[in-house]
Amino acid sequence: MMMTNSRKNCFFLPKIDEKSLESHNLRPNSLDFLQQQIPELQESLESGCKDFSQLDLSSAAKKFRRIANNLKMLESLCSTEGKCHPKNILNDLTGKQWLRHTKSWLIVDGKPGEISPEIKNHPASFPPSLAAYFIEYFSKKGQWVFDPFMGIGSTAEACFLTQRNCFGTEINLDYAQYAQERIIQLQSKTSMNNSANSDSLSPGSLSFQTLHSNEFDKFKIFHGDARTAVKIWKDSKIPAIDFLITSPPYWNILHTKRGGVKSVLKRRVEAGLDEVYSDLDGDLGNINEYNKYLGQIKEIFSSFRLILKPKAYVMVIIQNVRPKDGIMVPLAWDIAAQLKEDYLLRQEFIWCQDQKFLGIWGYPSTYVSNVHHHYCLVFQKN
Ligand SMILES: C[S@@+](CC[C@H](N)C(=O)[O-])C[C@H]1O[C@@H](n2cnc3c(N)ncnc32)[C@H](O)[C@@H]1O
């Protein structure tokens, strides 16, 4: 049941041109960004259709769901649909975009095309598009976003895409270096695209990220402990922070080894990838005593009050976790409780992952779920 070439061709995606953007309520400067998505979209479409033609319906469904989720995310990043309200002091979104962002859950999966060996090597990064979604809602262009547990710089990339400035600290030297490198790579990719496309661009039309050309002082990424972030911020004369978004280590959960079927951890070991963030004492992921970990989280986030603007929002991305004994630890709820002296807990978003490997843990006797959602807790400096 193979498709002929002529059938296949009906999925060929043409290039998008600038004129059509406006009539579809898309930002004029999103052209390059949208065009970059075409090869991956084309590949996923073809591969989904191939699965369908071979009656592998579940694999086809998975691929088409991925396409649908990515398109939704692109729409929210690129659409204009009206104007930003002149009294909007929180973000640059139009009313419709604002409304869409208020839904309390979203599905985001990392795109295979975005995953470099360094990203693969980090045990727990989030997709830049997830951070970009929240950064667009909780800050305006040109404002300062802070990620104290920066990892390999997903937040920095999101800031680049959304034209925010970024301050971050990361305790693992390799990760911090890659986070810096990531911005340099994005920068040079953008410059190359700009010069390659310069003939076809009208005067003054910019690619999605051009505002950051040669403005590396807008990315302050440090190898350092989050406990010293306030000092680093002061010494570096960084302006007050408008929005904090971060995902700290989920307690010591990376050290948990599960027996039985092949776990993600076992597969990482076999592939020679990092199993844990580091062996450093300062790494919060290496604190075994739960209350000590919570105490340090409280202290660290309390110190950030000094560098946040009044009423700034703080987002902590975290999960409830299940150590080896199978008893759930309500880590997300406990962190919410720890932060409540310094911040008001405003809301929770639920980030769902739809493309993750499903492990068959308790089968056929015990209930063990695959936890493919995270809490994005929204606090506000009071
Ligand atoms: C969940 S990961 C964050 C990943 C990041 N969101 C990304 O997408 O790359 C937590 C990170 O916190 C770092 N970390 C642990 N303890 C730290 C500390 N005391 N100060 C700064 N970073 C720390 C770890 O090395 C790890 O990269």
The ligand as an SDF file (V2000), in Angstrom:
LIG
                    3D

 27 29  0  0  0  0  0  0  0  0999 V2000
   16.2430   21.1490   35.6890 C   0  0  0  0  0  0  0  0  0  0  0  0
   17.8090   21.6880   35.1990 S   0  0  0  0  0  0  0  0  0  0  0  0
   17.4470   23.1750   34.3410 C   0  0  0  0  0  0  0  0  0  0  0  0
   17.5690   23.0060   32.8690 C   0  0  0  0  0  0  0  0  0  0  0  0
   17.2850   24.2660   32.0750 C   0  0  0  0  0  0  0  0  0  0  0  0
   15.9440   24.7340   32.2830 N   0  0  0  0  0  0  0  0  0  0  0  0
   17.5090   23.9990   30.5910 C   0  0  0  0  0  0  0  0  0  0  0  0
   16.5320   23.9090   29.8340 O   0  0  0  0  0  0  0  0  0  0  0  0
   18.6640   23.8150   30.2030 O   0  0  0  0  0  0  0  0  0  0  0  0
   18.5150   22.2910   36.6800 C   0  0  0  0  0  0  0  0  0  0  0  0
   19.9000   22.8930   36.4910 C   0  0  0  0  0  0  0  0  0  0  0  0
   20.2960   23.4930   37.7270 O   0  0  0  0  0  0  0  0  0  0  0  0
   21.7050   23.3720   37.8370 C   0  0  0  0  0  0  0  0  0  0  0  0
   22.0530   23.5980   39.2580 N   0  0  0  0  0  0  0  0  0  0  0  0
   21.9770   22.7530   40.3030 C   0  0  0  0  0  0  0  0  0  0  0  0
   22.3310   23.3660   41.4420 N   0  0  0  0  0  0  0  0  0  0  0  0
   22.6370   24.6440   41.1120 C   0  0  0  0  0  0  0  0  0  0  0  0
   23.0510   25.7820   41.8500 C   0  0  0  0  0  0  0  0  0  0  0  0
   23.2380   25.7290   43.1610 N   0  0  0  0  0  0  0  0  0  0  0  0
   23.2510   26.9380   41.1770 N   0  0  0  0  0  0  0  0  0  0  0  0
   23.0810   27.0170   39.8250 C   0  0  0  0  0  0  0  0  0  0  0  0
   22.7070   25.9630   39.0770 N   0  0  0  0  0  0  0  0  0  0  0  0
   22.4680   24.7970   39.7110 C   0  0  0  0  0  0  0  0  0  0  0  0
   21.9910   21.9890   37.2980 C   0  0  0  0  0  0  0  0  0  0  0  0
   23.3320   21.8480   36.8860 O   0  0  0  0  0  0  0  0  0  0  0  0
   20.9820   21.9000   36.1410 C   0  0  0  0  0  0  0  0  0  0  0  0
   21.5880   22.2600   34.9180 O   0  0  0  0  0  0  0  0  0  0  0  0
  1  2  1  0
  2  3  1  0
  2 10  1  0
  3  4  1  0
  4  5  1  0
  5  6  1  0
  5  7  1  0
  7  8  2  0
  7  9  1  0
 10 11  1  0
 11 12  1  0
 11 26  1  0
 12 13  1  0
 13 14  1  0
 13 24  1  0
 14 15  1  0
 14 23  1  0
 15 16  2  0
 16 17  1  0
 17 18  1  0
 17 23  2  0
 18 19  1  0
 18 20  2  0
 20 21  1  0
 21 22  2  0
 22 23  1  0
 24 25  1  0
 24 26  1  0
 26 27  1  0
M  CHG  2   2   1   9  -1
M  END
$$$$
